[in-house]
Amino acid sequence: MPILISPLRQVSGVSADVPSVSRREPAFARGHSNGRLLVSCFAIVSLVVASALGAERITPIQEVLRDNDGNFVPDRLGETFTLSGILSCDPINVGGFGPDSAEYATIVNLQDSTGGIVLFTRNTALFSSGFKRGDSVQARGKLSQHNGMEELMLVEIRRLGSGAPPRPREVLTADLLGERYSGQLVRVAGELVVPPDLLDKKRGLVLRDRSGEIPVIVSDRFFGDAQFADRLLRGGKAEVVGIAGQFCKDPPFNSGYQLVPID
C-alpha cells in the first residue's frame, strides 16, 4: 500500500532511487520523520481494529434459519453467527444437565424483524448480569437444532439497551403448525380444552379456534400460582401469549408444534 511505503522511506533517510548515496539528516528532520511514522502506525492499527469490528456481521434470523431444500433442517446448521434483536421472554434456568443431571442451562428467545430463535447455553454465568424481556442484545454462537427447534448455542451475549418486548403476532392455531412463526412471540384467541388429569400430568392442554387446535405446554412454575391454576382448570375462552415452539425427536422435523405461554 502506498501509505506504508512513503513513511518508511522517509525514516531510513535513504533514497530508493540512489542506493549509493547516504546522507545524515538533521536531528529535527529525524524527529519529524519518527513522528510521521508513529502517526502512520496508529492509522494502521486503527484500520485493523475497525476491520475486525466490521467483520462481525449481523445476520438476520431469517437468513440463519434458511431451508432452501425444504428438509426442515437449516441449510447453515453448524455455522457461527452474530445476531441482534430483542429478548421476547425472560431467561429461564432449566435443570437436568451434566453426568448426574444436577447442572443447569439457560434458555431465552431472541426476535428480530425477520424471525425468532432460541438462545441456549450451559454457561449460566453469561446471564448473571440480569438480562430480562425487552432487552436489546447482540449474541454470537453456533446454529444447532434440538428436537426440531433451532437454537443458537451461545458463546457470548451483551446488552445493547432495554425497552419494550416485541409485540406478539396475532395468529390462528393453524398458523403455528409449521415453521413460519417458529421461535416468535404470538397471541392466539380460542377455547382452552382441559383434560381432567392436568394437575397430575401437566400435559394434554389444548387451545382450539376456528382453524384447528394446538397443544399448550405450561411450565411447572406456573402451577405454583393457585389463582392461575384455578383459572386454567376452568378452561373456556382464553387468549394465550407465548412462544411458537416445537418438540419433534425424529426427522423429518415437521410435527410436534406447540405453544409455550410466557405469562
MARTOR-336914 format. One record per residue (C-alpha): x, y, z. Coordinates in steps of 0.25 Angstrom, whole numbers, padded with zeros to 4 digits, always signed. Layout:
<rs>
XYZ;...
</rs>
This chain:
<rs>
+0000+0000+0000;+0006+0014-0003;+0002+0019+0010;+0012+0010+0016;+0024+0011+0007;+0025+0026+0008;+0028+0028+0023;+0037+0016+0023;+0046+0022+0013;+0046+0036+0020;+0051+0030+0033;+0062+0022+0026;+0068+0035+0020;+0072+0027+0008;+0066+0029-0006;+0061+0017-0013;+0066+0022-0026;+0080+0025-0022;+0085+0014-0013;+0100+0018-0013;+0097+0032-0006;+0096+0033+0009;+0093+0046+0016;+0091+0048+0031;+0078+0056+0033;+0078+0068+0044;+0072+0064+0057;+0059+0072+0055;+0057+0065+0042;+0059+0051+0048;+0049+0055+0059;+0038+0059+0049;+0040+0046+0041;+0039+0038+0054;+0026+0046+0057;+0020+0043+0044;+0024+0028+0045;+0016+0028+0059;+0004+0034+0052;+0004+0024+0041;+0006+0013+0050;-0006+0018+0059;-0014+0019+0046;-0011+0005+0042;-0015-0001+0056;-0028+0007+0055;-0031+0002+0042;-0028-0013+0047;-0037-0011+0059;-0048-0005+0050;-0047-0016+0040;-0048-0026+0051;-0061-0020+0057;-0067-0019+0043;-0064-0034+0041;-0074-0037+0052;-0086-0036+0042;-0100-0037+0048;-0108-0047+0041;-0124-0047+0040;-0130-0058+0047;-0138-0062+0035;-0125-0064+0028;-0119-0072+0039;-0132-0081+0038;-0132-0082+0023;-0136-0096+0018;-0136-0096+0003;-0137-0111+0001;-0149-0112+0010;-0144-0123+0019;-0147-0116+0032;-0133-0114+0035;-0126-0101+0034;-0116-0100+0022;-0106-0094+0030;-0106-0103+0042;-0093-0103+0050;-0089-0089+0045;-0086-0078+0055;-0094-0065+0054;-0095-0052+0061;-0110-0048+0063;-0116-0035+0068;-0130-0034+0074;-0139-0033+0086;-0142-0043+0096;-0156-0047+0095;-0157-0054+0109;-0149-0055+0122;-0137-0064+0122;-0140-0078+0129;-0131-0087+0136;-0134-0102+0133;-0128-0114+0141;-0125-0128+0136;-0111-0126+0130;-0097-0132+0133;-0093-0146+0137;-0102-0146+0149;-0113-0137+0143;-0110-0127+0154;-0105-0116+0145;-0113-0105+0139;-0114-0098+0126;-0121-0084+0122;-0130-0082+0110;-0137-0070+0105;-0143-0066+0092;-0138-0055+0083;-0146-0048+0072;-0143-0038+0061;-0151-0033+0050;-0149-0045+0041;-0152-0057+0051;-0149-0063+0065;-0139-0073+0071;-0136-0080+0084;-0123-0076+0091;-0117-0087+0099;-0104-0088+0108;-0099-0097+0119;-0091-0086+0124;-0102-0079+0132;-0092-0068+0136;-0094-0062+0123;-0107-0057+0128;-0102-0053+0142;-0104-0038+0140;-0119-0039+0140;-0124-0040+0125;-0139-0038+0124;-0150-0038+0114;-0149-0025+0105;-0134-0025+0106;-0128-0021+0092;-0116-0031+0091;-0105-0036+0082;-0102-0050+0082;-0092-0059+0076;-0092-0075+0075;-0093-0087+0067;-0106-0091+0060;-0112-0104+0065;-0125-0112+0065;-0131-0119+0077;-0144-0127+0076;-0147-0120+0063;-0145-0106+0069;-0134-0097+0064;-0124-0092+0075;-0112-0083+0075;-0102-0089+0085;-0097-0077+0091;-0083-0073+0092;-0085-0058+0097;-0096-0049+0099;-0096-0034+0102;-0107-0024+0105;-0109-0012+0096;-0121-0006+0103;-0134-0008+0109;-0148-0005+0105;-0161-0012+0101;-0162-0026+0097;-0167-0030+0083;-0182-0029+0080;-0188-0042+0079;-0192-0046+0065;-0207-0049+0064;-0209-0063+0058;-0218-0075+0057;-0215-0088+0063;-0213-0094+0049;-0202-0083+0046;-0194-0090+0057;-0194-0104+0051;-0182-0100+0042;-0169-0093+0043;-0174-0079+0039;-0175-0073+0053;-0165-0083+0060;-0158-0076+0072;-0166-0064+0071;-0176-0057+0081;-0190-0060+0077;-0204-0057+0082;-0215-0067+0080;-0230-0066+0084;-0239-0078+0085;-0244-0088+0095;-0236-0096+0105;-0239-0111+0106;-0234-0116+0119;-0232-0131+0122;-0237-0136+0135;-0223-0140+0140;-0216-0127+0136;-0211-0125+0150;-0205-0138+0151;-0199-0140+0137;-0198-0125+0134;-0200-0129+0119;-0211-0130+0110;-0216-0116+0110;-0221-0111+0096;-0225-0097+0090;-0235-0098+0080;-0240-0088+0070;-0248-0088+0056;-0235-0092+0049;-0232-0104+0058;-0224-0107+0071;-0210-0106+0076;-0204-0113+0089;-0201-0103+0100;-0189-0106+0109;-0190-0100+0122;-0177-0099+0131;-0178-0105+0144;-0174-0092+0151;-0188-0087+0147;-0195-0097+0155;-0190-0092+0167;-0199-0080+0166;-0212-0085+0171;-0220-0074+0165;-0214-0077+0151;-0216-0092+0153;-0231-0090+0157;-0233-0081+0144;-0226-0091+0136;-0235-0103+0141;-0248-0096+0137;-0244-0095+0123;-0253-0088+0113;-0250-0075+0105;-0236-0070+0106;-0225-0062+0100;-0211-0068+0101;-0198-0061+0098;-0186-0069+0097;-0175-0075+0088;-0177-0083+0076;-0169-0096+0079;-0167-0110+0075;-0163-0124+0081;-0160-0134+0070;-0150-0144+0073;-0149-0151+0059;-0147-0146+0045;-0153-0140+0037;-0155-0129+0047;-0169-0125+0042;-0178-0128+0054;-0179-0127+0069;-0182-0112+0068;-0187-0105+0081;-0190-0092+0088;-0182-0089+0101;-0188-0078+0109;-0179-0067+0115;-0188-0061+0125;
</rs>
